[in-house]
């Protein structure tokens, strides 16, 4: 597909999504759509580190939690307006990501994944035990909603932000930085050998992906108006990984599709929690074995084959 | 004070033994197949759950339930290797790790489905307490420590002294050379998964008897297991043994003297400090 056709497709998707509040009569689906759009932001961030750089981070939900709690707590204690706390949340998350990214990026591959997972566990343990600040497992409720809780207005806010974050991810991916990230995924030693300090770029990708998660967390908190530590556990980090793999890692459209799938799939299937886990796990295993390029990858391959046939005839 | 420290050290030895068993299973799989077998913790806890089920619902004595759980666990380990890891053997290592994450979710889900949300404790009936000076050692804890030592020694003897063990080490060292020397590399992954799962299930049973098994516990243990590997040095057997023991004792002393709510955080902080100061681990070779 050439560039203009691609932009047209994106515009159509955006327009279709923008019409959702008018089209959806069941308000619950609008609720899910907002969650899915928040997850688009989350998955775009995850894709930068996992899909482009090839480092599977399992601390996504933990950073989402840091964003959610910092936006909520700053608002509670300093009476900042919601906009200011939402803007501050990614910055706070970035600080945490700098501190955790530096040691964890010293190890590669699996060990990076394990260390980031340990960070996710630490974040949850602190959220549960630092009761004076976080109210422990009970969580914090009555988090203020903007516009008196208007769902439609919030939908458009999240849609705009998801679109902006997707565009930003595309910009990063197409830039020189994005090329270096891809090169790191393919052969990190080679990147080092031509005099590029790979660790700076990895840290950049890690911190940016954390900021995405922090923003997603803040949006989540002010939408649901309730947060507790459980929401930001390892299981949700795995959901983010699943979203990227299913949609297509290292593509811009992949995380969008993946995010909608991980939010809507369990609602459609309405299984008990244990079945959801088994099914998600099975999908993750099967997708990795049989479809490692994700839905977008498969579509691209199909379109490629189709257009080649057309060119031949 | 000294008595207290000694007491916590004994307590730490029991949990340390569990860490060592889990870490040995992880390190063999990682060293030989290059797979970060993340589902190891959940499969181990499956073994613990199964023992609990056999003892409480089927009325089996504990000593009869353990072999059944071990055998079932080994079978599960072999299935995992053949059905899930083998297809991604030649793909990017990250794919194998994502498969491992998927497997973890599946096994956790199966555990929930079969054994429920409640936390379970395997009833052993071992409630005597030995006293040495001022230190009290519950009977069960002592047996766990002894069992862990026996399993570790058996594992070492197997790897160092038997033909199969030599073959496994040869494959870990240099796969191609091992093939040239006539080692059947096809069967090695199965043997490795069998052994590692058996050690894991043993650890799961110990956790179930000493503490309790509950949903999510397995993930915690597998992360601790990897922390042990980082602590001791990747792919090093003595490192795994030292790392597990050190982690168990540190955690226990930290829980006794600092805060039990944050004892897991302390374990991870130790791991991160090691990464920063000595990335090759305590006993790892300098790269």
Interface residues (C-beta under 8 A of the other chain):
Chain A: X54 X56 X58 X103 X104 X106 X107 X109 X110 X111 X113 X114 X115 X117 X118 X119 X121 X122 X125 X126 X128 X129 X234 X235 X238 X241 X245 X272 X273 X274 X275 X276 X277 X278 X279 X280 X281 X282 X283 X284 X285 X288 X289 X292
Chain B: X30 X36 X38 X84 X87 X88 X91 X92 X93 X94 X95 X97 X98 X99 X101 X102 X103 X104 X105 X106 X107 X108 X109 X110 X112 X113 X219 X220 X223 X226 X227 X230 X234 X261 X262 X264 X265 X268 X271 X272 X275 X276 X279
